[in-house]
């Protein structure tokens, strides 16, 4: 059974599926011994372990691939890997997916931030790319996985709930959230918020298996509102 198929079965058969974070083979092995069904390798974990820094886009594809391979070699758990914003254009994204699959990853998650302004989930100053740009990233990832005949689980994360900046006003779906102001760097100011995250989640659901709304604190009412809005359409 491929890692992707094993991960899909774990999602289907466990509600909720609790996925602890692991940054090395040792912590992954502890999760396996505790009878968890899957594990997560986060970008912030790699940044902290490798550089002693918060996740400000400092991690590289090579960093994450090395850590992912160490974890999958040590355990039989499906691994969900933080693939950041994709590390570049369509060719880079395809290469990222290929290397993650070769490292044994069962699933990957992308986020809709501008790569050069990437911030960890709980840091301010996030800059989003247009909805259509992120759709292309997800579609490219899906194609790359399909070409390799691997059922990789693709998770789409939106940081729109807390983001206040956008690179471009080109996408009509983003315009309801524009404030009409721009920064000195040329970014467009947006309201952000849960409605913005919901709009993006619905758009991304065409291409992703799982949708993640990044929040600054756990809030079940907020989570339910987000999930209900996505499931009303999908």
C-alpha positions as CSV (number, residue, x, y, z in Angstrom):
1,X,0.0,0.0,0.0
2,X,1.4,3.4,-1.0
3,X,1.9,6.1,1.8
4,X,-0.8,8.2,0.1
5,X,-3.4,5.4,0.1
6,X,-2.5,4.6,3.7
7,X,-3.0,8.2,4.7
8,X,-6.3,8.4,2.9
9,X,-7.5,5.3,4.8
10,X,-6.4,6.8,8.1
11,X,-8.4,9.9,7.4
12,X,-11.4,7.9,6.5
13,X,-11.3,5.5,9.4
14,X,-10.4,7.9,12.3
15,X,-12.5,10.9,13.3
16,X,-10.9,13.0,14.4
17,X,-7.5,11.9,13.1
18,X,-4.9,13.4,15.6
19,X,-1.6,14.0,13.9
20,X,1.3,15.0,16.2
21,X,4.3,16.9,14.9
22,X,7.7,15.3,14.5
23,X,11.0,16.9,13.6
24,X,13.2,13.8,13.6
25,X,13.2,10.0,13.6
26,X,13.2,9.8,17.4
27,X,10.0,12.0,17.9
28,X,8.3,10.2,15.0
29,X,9.1,6.8,16.6
30,X,7.6,8.0,19.9
31,X,4.4,9.0,18.0
32,X,4.3,5.5,16.4
33,X,4.7,3.8,19.8
34,X,1.8,5.9,21.1
35,X,-0.3,4.4,18.4
36,X,-0.9,7.5,16.4
37,X,-2.0,6.9,12.8
38,X,0.0,9.6,11.0
39,X,2.6,12.3,11.7
40,X,3.3,15.9,10.6
41,X,6.6,17.6,9.6
42,X,6.1,21.3,10.0
43,X,8.1,24.1,8.3
44,X,8.3,25.9,11.7
45,X,9.7,22.7,13.2
46,X,12.4,22.4,10.5
47,X,13.3,26.1,10.8
48,X,13.6,25.8,14.6
49,X,15.6,22.6,14.5
50,X,17.9,23.6,11.7
51,X,18.3,27.4,12.2
52,X,17.0,28.2,15.6
53,X,14.6,30.7,13.9
54,X,10.8,31.1,13.6
55,X,9.4,30.1,10.2
56,X,10.2,33.1,8.0
57,X,10.7,31.1,4.8
58,X,14.2,30.2,5.8
59,X,13.8,26.5,5.2
60,X,14.7,25.0,1.9
61,X,13.4,22.1,-0.1
62,X,16.6,20.2,0.7
63,X,16.1,20.7,4.5
64,X,12.6,19.3,4.4
65,X,13.4,16.4,2.1
66,X,16.2,15.3,4.4
67,X,14.1,15.4,7.5
68,X,11.2,13.7,5.7
69,X,13.4,10.8,4.6
70,X,14.8,10.3,8.1
71,X,11.3,10.1,9.5
72,X,9.8,7.7,6.8
73,X,12.9,5.5,7.1
74,X,12.3,5.1,10.8
75,X,8.5,4.6,11.0
76,X,5.6,3.1,9.1
77,X,3.3,6.1,9.7
78,X,2.0,8.2,6.8
79,X,3.8,11.5,6.9
80,X,2.2,14.9,6.1
81,X,4.9,17.4,5.0
82,X,4.8,21.2,5.1
83,X,5.8,22.1,1.6
84,X,5.7,25.9,2.3
85,X,4.6,27.9,-0.7
86,X,6.1,25.5,-3.2
87,X,9.6,27.0,-3.5
88,X,9.0,28.7,-6.9
89,X,7.1,28.4,-10.1
90,X,5.3,25.4,-11.7
91,X,8.5,23.6,-12.5
92,X,9.8,24.0,-9.0
93,X,6.5,22.8,-7.5
94,X,6.5,19.7,-9.7
95,X,10.1,19.0,-8.6
96,X,9.1,19.6,-4.9
97,X,6.3,17.1,-5.2
98,X,8.5,14.5,-6.9
99,X,11.2,14.8,-4.2
100,X,8.6,14.6,-1.4
101,X,7.1,11.5,-2.9
102,X,10.6,9.9,-3.3
103,X,11.2,10.8,0.4
104,X,8.2,8.7,1.3
105,X,5.7,11.6,2.1
106,X,2.0,10.6,2.1
107,X,0.7,14.1,1.9
108,X,1.8,17.7,1.4
109,X,0.4,21.0,2.4
110,X,0.8,24.3,0.6
111,X,-0.1,27.8,1.9
112,X,-1.3,30.9,-0.1
113,X,1.3,33.3,1.1
114,X,3.8,35.2,-1.1
115,X,7.0,33.1,-0.8
116,X,9.4,36.0,-0.4
117,X,7.3,37.4,2.5
118,X,6.5,34.1,4.1
119,X,5.5,34.2,7.8
120,X,4.8,31.4,10.3
121,X,1.1,30.9,11.1
122,X,1.2,33.0,14.2
123,X,3.3,36.0,13.0
124,X,1.9,39.2,11.6
125,X,2.7,40.8,8.2
126,X,1.4,38.0,6.0
127,X,1.1,38.8,2.3
128,X,-1.3,36.6,0.2
129,X,-1.1,35.8,-3.5
130,X,-4.3,36.1,-5.6
131,X,-6.7,33.2,-5.3
132,X,-6.1,32.2,-8.9
133,X,-2.3,32.1,-8.4
134,X,-2.8,29.6,-5.5
135,X,-5.2,27.5,-7.6
136,X,-2.4,27.1,-10.2
137,X,-0.1,25.9,-7.5
138,X,-2.5,23.3,-6.2
139,X,-3.4,22.2,-9.8
140,X,0.3,21.8,-10.6
141,X,0.8,19.7,-7.5
142,X,-2.1,17.5,-8.3
143,X,-0.8,17.0,-11.9
144,X,2.7,16.2,-10.7
145,X,1.3,13.5,-8.3
146,X,-1.0,12.1,-11.0
147,X,1.9,11.8,-13.5
148,X,3.8,9.8,-10.9
149,X,0.7,7.6,-10.4
150,X,0.7,8.3,-6.6
151,X,-2.4,9.3,-4.6
152,X,-0.6,12.0,-2.6
153,X,-3.0,13.8,-0.2
154,X,-2.9,17.5,-1.0
155,X,-3.8,20.0,1.7
156,X,-4.5,23.6,0.9
157,X,-3.9,26.1,3.7
158,X,-5.2,29.6,3.7
159,X,-3.7,32.3,5.9
160,X,-6.4,34.8,4.9
161,X,-8.0,34.9,8.4
162,X,-5.1,36.9,9.7
163,X,-3.5,38.4,6.5
164,X,-3.9,42.1,5.8
165,X,-2.0,42.3,2.5
166,X,-2.3,41.0,-1.1
167,X,0.1,41.1,-4.0
168,X,-2.4,42.0,-6.7
169,X,-6.0,42.9,-7.2
170,X,-6.3,40.9,-10.5
171,X,-8.7,38.3,-9.2
172,X,-12.4,39.3,-9.0
173,X,-12.9,37.0,-6.0
174,X,-10.4,38.9,-3.9
175,X,-12.0,42.3,-4.6
176,X,-14.7,42.2,-1.9
177,X,-12.0,42.1,0.7
178,X,-9.9,45.1,-0.6
179,X,-9.8,48.2,1.4
180,X,-8.8,50.5,-1.4
181,X,-5.4,51.3,0.2
182,X,-1.9,50.3,-0.8
183,X,1.4,50.0,1.1
184,X,4.6,51.7,0.2
185,X,5.8,48.4,-1.1
186,X,2.9,48.3,-3.5
187,X,0.8,45.6,-1.7
188,X,-2.9,45.9,-1.6
189,X,-4.5,46.1,1.9
190,X,-7.3,43.7,2.6
191,X,-9.7,43.1,5.5
192,X,-8.8,39.4,5.9
193,X,-10.9,37.6,8.4
194,X,-12.9,34.4,8.3
195,X,-15.1,35.3,5.4
196,X,-12.1,35.9,3.3
197,X,-10.7,32.5,4.4
198,X,-14.0,30.8,3.6
199,X,-14.0,32.3,0.1
200,X,-10.5,31.0,-0.6
201,X,-11.3,27.6,1.0
202,X,-14.2,27.1,-1.4
203,X,-12.0,28.0,-4.4
204,X,-9.2,25.7,-3.3
205,X,-11.5,22.7,-2.6
206,X,-11.7,21.9,-6.3
207,X,-8.0,20.9,-6.2
208,X,-7.3,19.8,-2.7
209,X,-8.2,16.8,-0.5
210,X,-8.1,18.8,2.7
211,X,-8.6,22.5,3.5
212,X,-6.8,24.2,6.4
213,X,-7.8,27.6,7.8
214,X,-4.8,28.9,9.8
215,X,-5.9,30.7,13.0
216,X,-4.0,32.4,15.8
217,X,-5.9,30.5,18.5
218,X,-8.1,27.3,18.8
219,X,-11.8,28.3,18.4
220,X,-14.3,25.5,17.8
221,X,-17.1,28.0,16.8
222,X,-14.8,29.5,14.2
223,X,-13.7,26.1,13.0
224,X,-17.3,24.9,12.7
225,X,-18.3,28.0,10.7
226,X,-15.4,27.5,8.3
227,X,-16.1,23.8,7.9
228,X,-19.8,24.2,7.4
229,X,-19.3,26.8,4.8
230,X,-16.9,24.6,2.8
231,X,-19.1,21.5,3.1
232,X,-22.2,23.5,2.0
233,X,-20.5,23.7,-1.4
234,X,-18.3,20.5,-1.4
